[in-house]
Amino acid sequence: MLPERDRPEQRPASRRVHRTDWMALLSGMLFIAVGVVFISRPAVQPLVMLTVLVSGLGLAGLVAILAKVTRS
């Protein structure tokens, strides 16, 4: 039997475990990568970058859906 302080329902707020928000994490990384590419290579075609951006957001959404399904 667990001691009183180690029971999950009575843990202090500082010890709570948060689930990873995969959509936010991957979207943020994608936008950072797109920004770095635009700064380092200004000659990249905007249509190519838009395609990469939309495809990356779609992939991030798919990963987020799969993560939610596997958690349930």
Secondary structure, 3 states (H helix, E strand, C coil): CCCHHHCHHHCCHHHCCCCCCHHHHHHHHHHHHHHHHHHHCCCCCHHHHHHHHHHHHHHHHHHHHHHHHHHC
